[in-house]
Amino acid sequence: MTRLALRERLAERPPRTVATVTVGEDGSIEIDGEPTSVDFLGSFRVLDRSSDRWVSKDENPELWLELIGEHVRTPFRWLEPA
């Protein structure tokens, strides 16, 4: 089972986990955590450059999981293995 943690750092505070992405045995993606972070990840679409289309976690969970990290990464937010 694959699990990723969405981590955030605000100002000088230590980083904290605000949401967790879990891939189920059937390949489905489940997101748990703070409501705004769950909403943010759950509705996030990633750009599949090879086919020039935007993909949601429901349309193609495997591709979404592969690309989501690079789409949400900022100096203050990132995904890492949980």
Biopython code that builds the backbone (N, CA, C, O; Angstrom):
import numpy as np
from Bio.PDB.StructureBuilder import StructureBuilder

atoms = [
    (1, "MET", "N", (0.848, -1.176, 0.000)),
    (1, "MET", "CA", (0.000, 0.000, 0.000)),
    (1, "MET", "C", (0.891, 1.236, 0.000)),
    (1, "MET", "O", (1.864, 1.302, 0.750)),
    (2, "THR", "N", (0.565, 2.199, -0.827)),
    (2, "THR", "CA", (1.306, 3.447, -0.918)),
    (2, "THR", "C", (0.623, 4.511, -0.077)),
    (2, "THR", "O", (-0.598, 4.662, -0.117)),
    (3, "ARG", "N", (1.427, 5.251, 0.690)),
    (3, "ARG", "CA", (0.902, 6.369, 1.485)),
    (3, "ARG", "C", (1.836, 7.556, 1.325)),
    (3, "ARG", "O", (3.059, 7.427, 1.392)),
    (4, "LEU", "N", (1.230, 8.709, 1.113)),
    (4, "LEU", "CA", (1.980, 9.959, 1.027)),
    (4, "LEU", "C", (1.408, 10.940, 2.026)),
    (4, "LEU", "O", (0.205, 10.944, 2.288)),
    (5, "ALA", "N", (2.270, 11.770, 2.583)),
    (5, "ALA", "CA", (1.842, 12.801, 3.521)),
    (5, "ALA", "C", (2.028, 14.166, 2.875)),
    (5, "ALA", "O", (3.103, 14.472, 2.359)),
    (6, "LEU", "N", (0.990, 14.981, 2.903)),
    (6, "LEU", "CA", (1.103, 16.368, 2.472)),
    (6, "LEU", "C", (1.596, 17.145, 3.681)),
    (6, "LEU", "O", (0.907, 17.229, 4.698)),
    (7, "ARG", "N", (2.786, 17.712, 3.567)),
    (7, "ARG", "CA", (3.411, 18.422, 4.674)),
    (7, "ARG", "C", (3.428, 19.915, 4.364)),
    (7, "ARG", "O", (3.594, 20.319, 3.213)),
    (8, "GLU", "N", (3.253, 20.730, 5.405)),
    (8, "GLU", "CA", (3.304, 22.175, 5.268)),
    (8, "GLU", "C", (4.155, 22.772, 6.372)),
    (8, "GLU", "O", (4.220, 22.259, 7.489)),
    (9, "ARG", "N", (4.804, 23.868, 6.025)),
    (9, "ARG", "CA", (5.587, 24.603, 7.021)),
    (9, "ARG", "C", (5.121, 26.053, 6.941)),
    (9, "ARG", "O", (5.149, 26.665, 5.873)),
    (10, "LEU", "N", (4.695, 26.594, 8.074)),
    (10, "LEU", "CA", (4.274, 27.986, 8.153)),
    (10, "LEU", "C", (5.308, 28.772, 8.950)),
    (10, "LEU", "O", (5.609, 28.455, 10.100)),
    (11, "ALA", "N", (5.836, 29.794, 8.315)),
    (11, "ALA", "CA", (6.831, 30.671, 8.942)),
    (11, "ALA", "C", (7.983, 29.837, 9.499)),
    (11, "ALA", "O", (8.562, 29.020, 8.784)),
    (12, "GLU", "N", (8.310, 30.037, 10.749)),
    (12, "GLU", "CA", (9.424, 29.322, 11.375)),
    (12, "GLU", "C", (8.976, 28.077, 12.146)),
    (12, "GLU", "O", (9.785, 27.430, 12.811)),
    (13, "ARG", "N", (7.712, 27.754, 12.054)),
    (13, "ARG", "CA", (7.206, 26.563, 12.747)),
    (13, "ARG", "C", (7.723, 25.296, 12.092)),
    (13, "ARG", "O", (8.048, 25.297, 10.905)),
    (14, "PRO", "N", (7.801, 24.213, 12.857)),
    (14, "PRO", "CA", (8.231, 22.940, 12.244)),
    (14, "PRO", "C", (7.164, 22.430, 11.266)),
    (14, "PRO", "O", (5.979, 22.717, 11.440)),
    (15, "PRO", "N", (7.576, 21.676, 10.241)),
    (15, "PRO", "CA", (6.614, 21.123, 9.279)),
    (15, "PRO", "C", (5.602, 20.213, 9.980)),
    (15, "PRO", "O", (5.906, 19.582, 10.992)),
    (16, "ARG", "N", (4.400, 20.162, 9.419)),
    (16, "ARG", "CA", (3.375, 19.271, 9.962)),
    (16, "ARG", "C", (2.615, 18.625, 8.813)),
    (16, "ARG", "O", (2.537, 19.171, 7.713)),
    (17, "THR", "N", (2.057, 17.453, 9.090)),
    (17, "THR", "CA", (1.250, 16.735, 8.104)),
    (17, "THR", "C", (-0.171, 17.275, 8.163)),
    (17, "THR", "O", (-0.784, 17.309, 9.230)),
    (18, "VAL", "N", (-0.694, 17.698, 7.016)),
    (18, "VAL", "CA", (-2.049, 18.239, 6.969)),
    (18, "VAL", "C", (-3.017, 17.307, 6.253)),
    (18, "VAL", "O", (-4.232, 17.454, 6.386)),
    (19, "ALA", "N", (-2.487, 16.343, 5.489)),
    (19, "ALA", "CA", (-3.338, 15.357, 4.811)),
    (19, "ALA", "C", (-2.500, 14.131, 4.456)),
    (19, "ALA", "O", (-1.278, 14.203, 4.334)),
    (20, "THR", "N", (-3.190, 13.012, 4.296)),
    (20, "THR", "CA", (-2.538, 11.763, 3.917)),
    (20, "THR", "C", (-3.265, 11.175, 2.712)),
    (20, "THR", "O", (-4.491, 11.071, 2.696)),
    (21, "VAL", "N", (-2.486, 10.795, 1.711)),
    (21, "VAL", "CA", (-3.015, 10.149, 0.504)),
    (21, "VAL", "C", (-2.694, 8.664, 0.615)),
    (21, "VAL", "O", (-1.535, 8.287, 0.789)),
    (22, "THR", "N", (-3.715, 7.825, 0.515)),
    (22, "THR", "CA", (-3.527, 6.378, 0.601)),
    (22, "THR", "C", (-4.085, 5.729, -0.658)),
    (22, "THR", "O", (-5.192, 6.040, -1.098)),
    (23, "VAL", "N", (-3.301, 4.824, -1.225)),
    (23, "VAL", "CA", (-3.761, 4.068, -2.393)),
    (23, "VAL", "C", (-4.253, 2.720, -1.900)),
    (23, "VAL", "O", (-3.508, 1.959, -1.284)),
    (24, "GLY", "N", (-5.514, 2.436, -2.178)),
    (24, "GLY", "CA", (-6.109, 1.171, -1.746)),
    (24, "GLY", "C", (-5.649, 0.011, -2.614)),
    (24, "GLY", "O", (-5.027, 0.204, -3.658)),
    (25, "GLU", "N", (-5.963, -1.182, -2.167)),
    (25, "GLU", "CA", (-5.583, -2.393, -2.910)),
    (25, "GLU", "C", (-6.210, -2.428, -4.301)),
    (25, "GLU", "O", (-5.658, -3.033, -5.221)),
    (26, "ASP", "N", (-7.357, -1.782, -4.451)),
    (26, "ASP", "CA", (-8.025, -1.748, -5.754)),
    (26, "ASP", "C", (-7.532, -0.596, -6.632)),
    (26, "ASP", "O", (-8.026, -0.409, -7.743)),
    (27, "GLY", "N", (-6.553, 0.183, -6.134)),
    (27, "GLY", "CA", (-5.992, 1.294, -6.900)),
    (27, "GLY", "C", (-6.673, 2.619, -6.656)),
    (27, "GLY", "O", (-6.242, 3.648, -7.177)),
    (28, "SER", "N", (-7.746, 2.606, -5.859)),
    (28, "SER", "CA", (-8.445, 3.861, -5.577)),
    (28, "SER", "C", (-7.611, 4.713, -4.615)),
    (28, "SER", "O", (-6.762, 4.200, -3.886)),
    (29, "ILE", "N", (-7.867, 6.007, -4.629)),
    (29, "ILE", "CA", (-7.127, 6.940, -3.787)),
    (29, "ILE", "C", (-8.056, 7.514, -2.740)),
    (29, "ILE", "O", (-9.156, 7.978, -3.044)),
    (30, "GLU", "N", (-7.596, 7.476, -1.503)),
    (30, "GLU", "CA", (-8.343, 8.019, -0.378)),
    (30, "GLU", "C", (-7.495, 9.117, 0.254)),
    (30, "GLU", "O", (-6.288, 8.954, 0.436)),
    (31, "ILE", "N", (-8.135, 10.234, 0.588)),
    (31, "ILE", "CA", (-7.426, 11.361, 1.188)),
    (31, "ILE", "C", (-8.070, 11.692, 2.521)),
    (31, "ILE", "O", (-9.280, 11.904, 2.602)),
    (32, "ASP", "N", (-7.251, 11.735, 3.572)),
    (32, "ASP", "CA", (-7.723, 12.058, 4.916)),
    (32, "ASP", "C", (-6.889, 13.201, 5.469)),
    (32, "ASP", "O", (-5.746, 13.407, 5.061)),
    (33, "GLY", "N", (-7.476, 13.944, 6.405)),
    (33, "GLY", "CA", (-6.724, 15.008, 7.057)),
    (33, "GLY", "C", (-7.594, 16.218, 7.312)),
    (33, "GLY", "O", (-8.810, 16.106, 7.465)),
    (34, "GLU", "N", (-6.953, 17.388, 7.358)),
    (34, "GLU", "CA", (-7.669, 18.636, 7.584)),
    (34, "GLU", "C", (-8.583, 18.907, 6.393)),
    (34, "GLU", "O", (-8.178, 18.708, 5.248)),
    (35, "PRO", "N", (-9.812, 19.359, 6.649)),
    (35, "PRO", "CA", (-10.790, 19.528, 5.570)),
    (35, "PRO", "C", (-10.300, 20.364, 4.380)),
    (35, "PRO", "O", (-10.537, 19.975, 3.236)),
    (36, "THR", "N", (-9.633, 21.486, 4.609)),
    (36, "THR", "CA", (-9.195, 22.311, 3.480)),
    (36, "THR", "C", (-8.107, 21.607, 2.664)),
    (36, "THR", "O", (-8.059, 21.746, 1.442)),
    (37, "SER", "N", (-7.252, 20.867, 3.326)),
    (37, "SER", "CA", (-6.196, 20.138, 2.614)),
    (37, "SER", "C", (-6.762, 18.950, 1.848)),
    (37, "SER", "O", (-6.318, 18.655, 0.738)),
    (38, "VAL", "N", (-7.734, 18.272, 2.433)),
    (38, "VAL", "CA", (-8.411, 17.160, 1.750)),
    (38, "VAL", "C", (-9.119, 17.686, 0.503)),
    (38, "VAL", "O", (-9.041, 17.079, -0.565)),
    (39, "ASP", "N", (-9.803, 18.802, 0.643)),
    (39, "ASP", "CA", (-10.484, 19.438, -0.478)),
    (39, "ASP", "C", (-9.489, 19.846, -1.563)),
    (39, "ASP", "O", (-9.719, 19.619, -2.751)),
    (40, "PHE", "N", (-8.390, 20.445, -1.140)),
    (40, "PHE", "CA", (-7.341, 20.890, -2.064)),
    (40, "PHE", "C", (-6.822, 19.722, -2.896)),
    (40, "PHE", "O", (-6.789, 19.808, -4.123)),
    (41, "LEU", "N", (-6.418, 18.638, -2.247)),
    (41, "LEU", "CA", (-5.885, 17.485, -2.966)),
    (41, "LEU", "C", (-6.959, 16.758, -3.755)),
    (41, "LEU", "O", (-6.727, 16.340, -4.889)),
    (42, "GLY", "N", (-8.128, 16.606, -3.162)),
    (42, "GLY", "CA", (-9.206, 15.843, -3.795)),
    (42, "GLY", "C", (-9.693, 16.434, -5.102)),
    (42, "GLY", "O", (-10.117, 15.703, -5.997)),
    (43, "SER", "N", (-9.637, 17.753, -5.219)),
    (43, "SER", "CA", (-10.125, 18.393, -6.440)),
    (43, "SER", "C", (-8.987, 18.806, -7.371)),
    (43, "SER", "O", (-9.232, 19.416, -8.413)),
    (44, "PHE", "N", (-7.756, 18.483, -7.009)),
    (44, "PHE", "CA", (-6.597, 18.887, -7.789)),
    (44, "PHE", "C", (-6.463, 18.025, -9.038)),
    (44, "PHE", "O", (-6.536, 16.799, -8.964)),
    (45, "ARG", "N", (-6.270, 18.662, -10.166)),
    (45, "ARG", "CA", (-6.047, 17.953, -11.428)),
    (45, "ARG", "C", (-4.595, 18.168, -11.820)),
    (45, "ARG", "O", (-4.043, 19.247, -11.606)),
    (46, "VAL", "N", (-3.979, 17.149, -12.390)),
    (46, "VAL", "CA", (-2.579, 17.223, -12.811)),
    (46, "VAL", "C", (-2.501, 17.241, -14.327)),
    (46, "VAL", "O", (-3.372, 16.705, -15.012)),
    (47, "LEU", "N", (-1.450, 17.864, -14.845)),
    (47, "LEU", "CA", (-1.274, 17.937, -16.296)),
    (47, "LEU", "C", (-0.438, 16.760, -16.776)),
    (47, "LEU", "O", (0.716, 16.589, -16.382)),
    (48, "ASP", "N", (-1.047, 15.955, -17.636)),
    (48, "ASP", "CA", (-0.340, 14.867, -18.303)),
    (48, "ASP", "C", (0.218, 15.461, -19.590)),
    (48, "ASP", "O", (-0.495, 15.579, -20.587)),
    (49, "ARG", "N", (1.489, 15.833, -19.566)),
    (49, "ARG", "CA", (2.099, 16.512, -20.716)),
    (49, "ARG", "C", (2.148, 15.633, -21.962)),
    (49, "ARG", "O", (2.089, 16.138, -23.083)),
    (50, "SER", "N", (2.257, 14.321, -21.771)),
    (50, "SER", "CA", (2.354, 13.424, -22.930)),
    (50, "SER", "C", (1.094, 13.452, -23.794)),
    (50, "SER", "O", (1.167, 13.270, -25.009)),
    (51, "SER", "N", (-0.062, 13.678, -23.164)),
    (51, "SER", "CA", (-1.299, 13.746, -23.945)),
    (51, "SER", "C", (-1.948, 15.122, -23.876)),
    (51, "SER", "O", (-3.047, 15.329, -24.390)),
    (52, "ASP", "N", (-1.245, 16.076, -23.224)),
    (52, "ASP", "CA", (-1.721, 17.455, -23.103)),
    (52, "ASP", "C", (-3.164, 17.520, -22.585)),
    (52, "ASP", "O", (-4.036, 18.149, -23.183)),
    (53, "ARG", "N", (-3.378, 16.843, -21.449)),
    (53, "ARG", "CA", (-4.709, 16.879, -20.834)),
    (53, "ARG", "C", (-4.576, 16.905, -19.321)),
    (53, "ARG", "O", (-3.570, 16.470, -18.761)),
    (54, "TRP", "N", (-5.597, 17.416, -18.679)),
    (54, "TRP", "CA", (-5.640, 17.474, -17.222)),
    (54, "TRP", "C", (-6.360, 16.240, -16.706)),
    (54, "TRP", "O", (-7.376, 15.834, -17.270)),
    (55, "VAL", "N", (-5.845, 15.639, -15.639)),
    (55, "VAL", "CA", (-6.364, 14.371, -15.129)),
    (55, "VAL", "C", (-6.664, 14.501, -13.633)),
    (55, "VAL", "O", (-5.866, 15.063, -12.883)),
    (56, "SER", "N", (-7.802, 13.986, -13.210)),
    (56, "SER", "CA", (-8.163, 13.969, -11.783)),
    (56, "SER", "C", (-7.783, 12.619, -11.187)),
    (56, "SER", "O", (-7.447, 11.678, -11.907)),
    (57, "LYS", "N", (-7.842, 12.541, -9.871)),
    (57, "LYS", "CA", (-7.517, 11.284, -9.181)),
    (57, "LYS", "C", (-8.546, 10.197, -9.513)),
    (57, "LYS", "O", (-8.231, 9.008, -9.456)),
    (58, "ASP", "N", (-9.753, 10.594, -9.855)),
    (58, "ASP", "CA", (-10.791, 9.616, -10.188)),
    (58, "ASP", "C", (-10.657, 9.100, -11.621)),
    (58, "ASP", "O", (-10.985, 7.947, -11.897)),
    (59, "GLU", "N", (-10.180, 9.944, -12.526)),
    (59, "GLU", "CA", (-10.042, 9.551, -13.934)),
    (59, "GLU", "C", (-8.889, 8.574, -14.144)),
    (59, "GLU", "O", (-9.022, 7.596, -14.880)),
    (60, "ASN", "N", (-7.743, 8.847, -13.484)),
    (60, "ASN", "CA", (-6.568, 8.004, -13.669)),
    (60, "ASN", "C", (-5.731, 8.061, -12.384)),
    (60, "ASN", "O", (-4.754, 8.807, -12.313)),
    (61, "PRO", "N", (-6.113, 7.276, -11.373)),
    (61, "PRO", "CA", (-5.443, 7.347, -10.069)),
    (61, "PRO", "C", (-3.927, 7.123, -10.133)),
    (61, "PRO", "O", (-3.176, 7.797, -9.428)),
    (62, "GLU", "N", (-3.482, 6.201, -10.954)),
    (62, "GLU", "CA", (-2.052, 5.899, -11.029)),
    (62, "GLU", "C", (-1.256, 7.087, -11.577)),
    (62, "GLU", "O", (-0.215, 7.449, -11.029)),
    (63, "LEU", "N", (-1.742, 7.679, -12.642)),
    (63, "LEU", "CA", (-1.072, 8.836, -13.230)),
    (63, "LEU", "C", (-1.146, 10.035, -12.287)),
    (63, "LEU", "O", (-0.161, 10.753, -12.116)),
    (64, "TRP", "N", (-2.299, 10.252, -11.681)),
    (64, "TRP", "CA", (-2.468, 11.357, -10.728)),
    (64, "TRP", "C", (-1.448, 11.239, -9.600)),
    (64, "TRP", "O", (-0.800, 12.218, -9.228)),
    (65, "LEU", "N", (-1.316, 10.045, -9.068)),
    (65, "LEU", "CA", (-0.378, 9.814, -7.970)),
    (65, "LEU", "C", (1.064, 10.069, -8.418)),
    (65, "LEU", "O", (1.868, 10.617, -7.664)),
    (66, "GLU", "N", (1.377, 9.674, -9.626)),
    (66, "GLU", "CA", (2.727, 9.866, -10.160)),
    (66, "GLU", "C", (3.071, 11.350, -10.313)),
    (66, "GLU", "O", (4.212, 11.749, -10.079)),
    (67, "LEU", "N", (2.082, 12.173, -10.708)),
    (67, "LEU", "CA", (2.346, 13.570, -11.031)),
    (67, "LEU", "C", (2.001, 14.579, -9.939)),
    (67, "LEU", "O", (2.476, 15.714, -9.986)),
    (68, "ILE", "N", (1.196, 14.196, -8.967)),
    (68, "ILE", "CA", (0.694, 15.167, -7.991)),
    (68, "ILE", "C", (1.817, 15.858, -7.212)),
    (68, "ILE", "O", (1.712, 17.046, -6.910)),
    (69, "GLY", "N", (2.869, 15.143, -6.889)),
    (69, "GLY", "CA", (3.954, 15.730, -6.094)),
    (69, "GLY", "C", (4.571, 16.955, -6.727)),
    (69, "GLY", "O", (4.818, 17.949, -6.044)),
    (70, "GLU", "N", (4.823, 16.899, -8.024)),
    (70, "GLU", "CA", (5.435, 18.040, -8.703)),
    (70, "GLU", "C", (4.454, 19.197, -8.873)),
    (70, "GLU", "O", (4.877, 20.344, -9.022)),
    (71, "HIS", "N", (3.156, 18.915, -8.852)),
    (71, "HIS", "CA", (2.162, 19.965, -9.025)),
    (71, "HIS", "C", (1.889, 20.745, -7.745)),
    (71, "HIS", "O", (1.577, 21.934, -7.809)),
    (72, "VAL", "N", (1.999, 20.113, -6.603)),
    (72, "VAL", "CA", (1.680, 20.809, -5.342)),
    (72, "VAL", "C", (2.920, 21.349, -4.631)),
    (72, "VAL", "O", (2.798, 22.093, -3.658)),
    (73, "ARG", "N", (4.099, 20.986, -5.102)),
    (73, "ARG", "CA", (5.337, 21.369, -4.412)),
    (73, "ARG", "C", (5.571, 22.880, -4.477)),
    (73, "ARG", "O", (5.562, 23.490, -5.546)),
    (74, "THR", "N", (5.778, 23.448, -3.307)),
    (74, "THR", "CA", (6.203, 24.838, -3.141)),
    (74, "THR", "C", (7.262, 24.815, -2.044)),
    (74, "THR", "O", (7.500, 23.763, -1.451)),
    (75, "PRO", "N", (7.903, 25.945, -1.758)),
    (75, "PRO", "CA", (8.857, 25.944, -0.637)),
    (75, "PRO", "C", (8.193, 25.628, 0.707)),
    (75, "PRO", "O", (8.876, 25.264, 1.664)),
    (76, "PHE", "N", (6.873, 25.765, 0.781)),
    (76, "PHE", "CA", (6.169, 25.591, 2.051)),
    (76, "PHE", "C", (5.203, 24.409, 2.069)),
    (76, "PHE", "O", (4.560, 24.151, 3.087)),
    (77, "ARG", "N", (5.094, 23.681, 0.940)),
    (77, "ARG", "CA", (4.185, 22.527, 0.869)),
    (77, "ARG", "C", (4.825, 21.466, -0.012)),
    (77, "ARG", "O", (5.407, 21.785, -1.048)),
    (78, "TRP", "N", (4.720, 20.206, 0.393)),
    (78, "TRP", "CA", (5.274, 19.110, -0.391)),
    (78, "TRP", "C", (4.641, 17.791, 0.030)),
    (78, "TRP", "O", (4.053, 17.688, 1.106)),
    (79, "LEU", "N", (4.766, 16.785, -0.830)),
    (79, "LEU", "CA", (4.349, 15.416, -0.521)),
    (79, "LEU", "C", (5.584, 14.584, -0.277)),
    (79, "LEU", "O", (6.594, 14.732, -0.965)),
    (80, "GLU", "N", (5.498, 13.703, 0.713)),
    (80, "GLU", "CA", (6.602, 12.782, 1.010)),
    (80, "GLU", "C", (6.016, 11.449, 1.435)),
    (80, "GLU", "O", (4.869, 11.398, 1.879)),
    (81, "PRO", "N", (6.774, 10.371, 1.311)),
    (81, "PRO", "CA", (6.282, 9.058, 1.750)),
    (81, "PRO", "C", (5.896, 9.100, 3.231)),
    (81, "PRO", "O", (6.579, 9.715, 4.050)),
    (82, "ALA", "N", (4.807, 8.445, 3.547)),
    (82, "ALA", "CA", (4.332, 8.429, 4.946)),
    (82, "ALA", "C", (4.590, 7.078, 5.570)),
    (82, "ALA", "O", (4.264, 6.865, 6.737)),
]
sb = StructureBuilder()
sb.init_structure("model")
sb.init_model(0)
sb.init_chain("A")
sb.init_seg("    ")
for serial, (resi, resn, name, xyz) in enumerate(atoms, 1):
    if name == "N":
        sb.init_residue(resn, " ", resi, " ")
    sb.init_atom(name, np.array(xyz, "f"), 0.0, 1.0, " ", f" {name:<3s}", serial, name[0])
structure = sb.get_structure()
